[in-house]
């Protein structure tokens, strides 16, 4: 996914050869996604004014989100979880 002002909700990615979900967003929100059994990270995102909440990566995947004004809305669950800093 790529763009501005997107609200990504309840996306599911399972058993991909690379990362499950990838996004580069500006002024957006990613919530309620599930990524399982992906070879790479479950969710990899970069952005500006980006909010993440209630996302889950399991079975080897993790969450990695970085950028300016990235906010952790809470409820993100993964073995390896970084939304701007360590997940809450």
Secondary structure, 3 states (H helix, E strand, C coil): CEEECCEEECCEEECCCCCCEEEEEEEEEEECCEEECCCCCCEEEEEEEEEEECCEEECCCEEEEEEEEEEECCCCECCEEEECCECC
